[in-house]
């Protein structure tokens, strides 16, 4: 299975995280920090209300990378994330990946990974490196 990809190719997904999403992630990850789960506790923080787990927000990238760009068969090698601003429950966000380089002679692809709000404010910024065994070397 070979497909053509190019530097500059992009793919995005938009999502609004719910209370059920955050509670399920807390149970799956074991992260029951009250800033994510307890409105009264969160009200006393700098965020003023509950926030979505950063890694839950970052997990949007895995669906895009594995299903859309670069797509099926690719495997994560690395992912770094910098959390620039909180994501709140009920807030619409868009995760975008963009190919920044394709290693010559090797099936390795680097991508910028970004989550923004509906106004374009960057909430999460990072880079992913993917192994694409279907690429011709």
Secondary structure by P-SEA (a helix, b strand, c coil): cbbbbccccccbbbbbbcaaaaaaaaaaacccccccccaaaaaaccccbbbcccccccaaaaaaaacccccccccccbbbbbbcccccccbbbbbbbbbccccccccbbbbbbbbbcccccccccbbbbbbcccccc
